[in-house]
Amino acid sequence: MIHSFLLIGQSNMAGRGDLEEAVPVDTRHILVLRNGRWQPMFRPINPDRSFSGVSLAESFAEVYADKYGVDVGLICCADGGTSLEEWQEGSLLYDNAVYQGRLSSRTSAISGVLWHQGEANCRETLYEGYCERFEKMMKALRRDLNLHEVPFVLGGLGDFLKDCEEPPYLKNYIKVNEELQRIAQRNAKTVFVSAEGLSANQDNIHFDSKSLYKFGLRYFKAFESTKTGNIDSE
């Protein structure tokens, strides 16, 4: 049975790492859902834009497949520039994720949800109450896809955002990270992954290829921690 993972959020989950700088991964046991069918992985896995690139989910899937000896399926639903509000129950993005998740469930077992989003919610009017709005969405996803015992792994925003001059509200990323950590503290089977020390592309908004590879490994360790209770960022 394929172990699949739902990938949702905005551009840093879709992946913007430079394809030419990508760290090689063993793709033999990594599949991507295309038109309801599992296809061998090829890059970019989440082509939401013409400039999509390397994703953190690639290294996550590689180490997962290696440890558990299974094929890993990636259900790629992330969409660049989207806010948490655009992922609420009843939205187009939410409904697409549920639809794709249900299709995948015919041929796989959804084993986790990987989330990275927050840059679009750095405005003061949008980071306030982020925790409660995310919990509402997570509760709906758990219900609609029967994911009551499935881990949600939430990635933090990069510290390099403090050096991003435009848009200036990105300097509020710390507030979003605090909300993401609060979600993990308040909810079972939910864990936060620090982006501390990771580096960005020249735009100072998106993680570079090498950091996305490292981030995927951190996501995996965080996922494993939902079983052991221990997490190590490296």
N, C-alpha and C positions, 0 to 999 in steps of 0.2 A: 504493500500500500504506500502510495506517495504521501509524504508529510508536506503539507502546504502552509504557506504563510501569506497573510494579507498585508500588503504594503500600502499605507495610506498617509496622507499629509501633503506637503507642498514640495518645492523644487529640490530641497536637500534630501528628501526621500526618493524622489524620482531619479536624482543623480545628475550632477553637472560636472563631474570630474573629467578632465581631458582624456580622451580615448587613447591618445598616443603615449600618455604617461601612465596608463593603467597597469597596476600590478597584476601579473598573470594569475589566473585561478584555474583550478581543475574543474572543467565544466561537464565532465562525463555523467555526473549524477544530478545536474541542475537543469530544471525544466521551467519554462515560462508559459503561462496560460495565454493562448492566442485563439480568439474566436471559439472559446469553450473547449479547446483541445490543448493538450500538453505538447509543446515543441521544445527541442533542444535549445539551451540558452545561447543567445547571441546578443552582442552589445549594439545599441543601448537596450536594456531590458524594459525600460519605461519611457517610450518615445512620446512624451507628452508635448514636446517642442522639437523644432528642427535642430536645436543645439543641445539636446539631451546627451548625457554621457555616462560615466561610470557611476554605479550605485553601491551604497554600503551593503545592500542585501546580497551582493555577489560573494563577498568573503564570509558573510554570515552563513549562507547556504553551503559554501564549501566546507567549512569546519563542522557544520551540523551533519552533512552527509558523511563526512569522514568518521565522526564519532559514532553515529548510529547505524551506519551501513545501509542507508536508504536513499531513494531518490527524493530530492527536495523540489517542490513546486512553488514558484513565485507568482502571486496574484497581484499584478502591478496596476494600482489604481491611483497613484499619487498624481497631483496636478499642480504645476508651478504657480506661485503667487496667490494661492487660495488661503482664505482665512478660516478659522475654526467655525465661524458662522455658516460658511458654505458647505460644511461637513455635517450639519445637523440633520436629524431624522427628517425625511421627506424631501431633502434637497436632491439635485441631480447627482452630485458626487456621492452622497450617501447611498442613494438607490442603485447607482452603478456598482458600488462596492458590494452591496448585498447581492445584487444579481450575479456578479462575477464569483462571489463567494459561494453562492448556491450551485452555480455551474461546476465549480471546482469540487464541491462536495460529492458530486456523482462519481468521481474517480480518485478522490484523495481525502485525507483527513486534515482539516485545518488545525494546525498545531500551535499557532501563535499569530499575533497581530503586531506589526512593526510600525510605529508612528514617529514621524518627525515633521513638526510644523510649529510655527510660532513667530517667524519673522513678520508675517502679515498682521500679527496681533500685538506688535510692539507699541502701537499707539496707546496713549493713556486711556482712551475710551474703550479700548478693546482688550487690554490685558487684565483689567479689573473683572473679576468673576470668571476668568478663564477656567479655573478648576471646576466650578459647578457646571459650566456649559459642556466641558469635556466629559464629565461624569454622566451627564444626561445622554450624550451621544454614545458613550461606551456601553451604558446600560441597554440602550436600544440595539446596538450591534450584537451584544451578547445574547439578547433575546431572539433577534431575527435570524441569527446564524447558529444558534445553539452553542455559544462559546462560553458557557458559564464557568468552565474549569480551565479555560485557555489563557495563557499569559498575554498581557499587553506590555510591550516594551517601548518606553518613551525616551527619545533622545533629546539631550539638551542643545541649546543654541551655542554657537561658537563664540569664544571671547574676542575673536577678531572683529566682531560687530562694533565694538567700542571705537574702532578706528575708521569706521565707515562714515564718511561725511554726508552722503546722500543715500537714502533719506535720513535725516537727523534723528528720527524717532527710534531707529534701530538701536540706539544706545540704551534703550529701555529693555534690552534682551534679558537683563538680570531678573526683571520682574516676571517675565514669562518663565524663565528657568525655576524661579521660586514656586510658581503655580504648578509646573510639571512635577516638581519634587513633592509638593503637597498632595497631588493626585496619587502619587506612588505610596505616600505614607498613609493615606486614608483608605486605600482600596486593596483588597487581597488580589493576588495574581497580577500585580501591576508594579512595574519597576522602572526606575529612572536611570539613564545612562549619561554620565558626564562627558562633555566634549572638551574638557580641559586639555590644553596643550596641542590641540589639533590646529592645522593651518588651512588657509583659504586660497582660492584662486585670486587673481589680480583684482577681482571686483570686491574682495573683502566681504562677500555675502555667502558664497558657496564654498563648501569644503573642496579641497583639491583631491586628486586621485589617491595619493598615498594616505591621506588622512581618512578618506572614505574606507579604504581597506582596513585601517586600524579601527575605525568606528564600528565596522561590521563585526570585528572580533569582540569589541566591547559589548555590542548588542548580544552576541552569543553568550558571553559570560554572564551578562545580566539575566538573559533568559534562563540559563542554568541555575542562577541563584534563586529563582522562584521554587526550585526543588530542594536546594540545599540551605538557603537562607544566608549564604555568604556571597559577597560580590567584591571583585577586585577590578579596578578600572583598567589595568594593564594586563 
